[in-house]
Amino acid sequence: KKIAPADALLRHMYRGLVAMHAGQAEIGTRSMDRAWEIAYQRWTKRLSDGAAAMLTGDGALPYDPGPAERMLIPYYGGLNWLQRNEPGEAGVEARRMATFLETNQGAKPNVQFEGLMRYVSGVMFEVAGERNDADVAYRNATKLLGGALPGDTIPPDATHGDVVIF
């Protein structure tokens, strides 16, 4: 507790990541879900907080993650769900990634990172059995990465496959 970040969002992000690597996927999924909720709430309140910061200084603002960090919340959330052997829930995380990129909440990540995250969401959709969403994610990734996808996808009739972890 002495070294945990004071900010609730960072604490949940760290806890979720550490829990995943420690094999405690249930704690990891709860922490990443909470991190996503906090990040979304902060994004929606940013305008009113900006006005308050003009009077008190930037130190009064809570931590606001950039687009890459926002993308990593559902990425690690999906990995936690896959570790729990719940691919349908990993599909929910993939949908969070796709929705974030489509609605452009804040600044967009760079093109290569966005392409990589679109590919990862495609893999998660595929593992969840959502082939149509996976195909859309792969098409978007191909467009952003200039046709350079890291390997072939799982055939639609496959009952299992590999999950790519970067």
N, C-alpha and C positions, 0 to 999 in steps of 0.2 A: 504494500500500500504506500510505502514511502516513495517509491519510484514511479508509481502510476501517474499518468498525466492528470492534471486538475480538470481539464475539459472533458465533459461527459462523452462527446462524440469520439474523441481520440481514445478515451478509455475503452469504449465498446469496440472500436476498430482493433485496438491492440489485443483485447481479450479474445475477440473472435479469431484473429490470426494465430495467436499463441495456442488457443484451444484446439484449432484444427491440426496444428503440427504436433500437439500433445496427444492426439487421438481422442479428444473430448468433443466430438462433433455436435452433441446436443447443446453444450454451452456455447460453442462456436456459432451455431445457427441462431440461437437467441440473441447473442451479442451483435451479430451482423444485421439481423432484422431491426434491432433497436438503433444501430448506427444509421441504417437507411432512413428510418423514421426521423431521427434527429436531423440528419443532413437535409432531408426534404423540408422539414419545418423551418430550418434556418434559411434555406433558399427562398421560401415564400415570405419570410419576415425581413429579408435583407434590406428592402427599401426603407422601411420604418426605422430599422436599426441604424442605417446610414445617416439619417437625419439626427439621431441622438448622438452618434459618434462625432458629428461636426461640433457639438457643444462640449463633449467630454473627452474626446480623443479616441484613436483607434483601439487603445487598450481595453475599452469598454465593450468591444465587440467580441462575441464568441468565435471560436475557430470556424472558418468557412472552407471546406475542402474544395480543391480545384477539380476540374473535370476528370482528370486521370484518377484521382483518389475516389471520386464519386463512382467511377466505373469499377474500381477494385472492390468496392463493398459488395455488389452482387456477384462479382467473380469469386471472391472467397466464400461468400454465402453459398453459391452453387457447389463449390468444392466440399463444403461442410455437408450439404444435403447429399451429395454423391457418396461421401464417406459413410453417411447413415443409411445408404442404400435406398434412397428415396428420389429416384430420377424425376418424378413428376414435379417435386418441389424445386429441383434444379432448373426445370423448365420455367418456373415462376421467376427465378433469378435471371434467367436468360431474357425473359420478357421485360424485366426491370431495365436491363442493359439496353435493349432495343428501344424501349420507350424513352429512356434518357437521351439516347442519341437522336431520336426522331423529333423530340420536343425541343431540343437545343436549350436545355436549362442551364444557362450560364455560357461561358466560353466553351467552344468545342475543343476536344483533344486534338493533337496533331494527326495528320492523315494516316500515318503508319500505325499509330496506337489505336485509332478508331477502327482501322481495317483488321487489326489483330483481335480487338474485342468483338467485332462482328463475327469473325471466324470462331472465336471461343463460344459466343452465344449460339452459333450454328451447331457446334459440337454438343452443347448442353441441350438444345432443342432436339437434336437427333437422339441422344441418349434417353430423353424423356418421351420419345415416340412421336414427336411433333414434326414430321418430315416436311410439311409445307413451309412451316416457319424456318426450319433449318435451311431449306433451299433458298429462301429469301435472304437469310443472313449470309449464306455462302456467296450468293450473287453480289450482294453489297460489298462483302469482303474482297471478292475478286476485282470488282471495279476500283475499290480504294487502293488495293495492293498491286494493281497492274497485272492481274492474272497469276500472281505468284502465291498460291495457297500452299501451306505446309502439309502436303500429302492428300491422298484420296479420302473420300468420305465413306462411311459405312453403307452398304447396300440397304435399300428400304426393307428388305425381307429378313435382315439379320436380327437375331435375338439378343446379341450382345456385341460389345465392341470395346475399344480402348478410349479412355478419356485423356486428352492432352493437357498436361500441366506445364505452364511456362514458368 
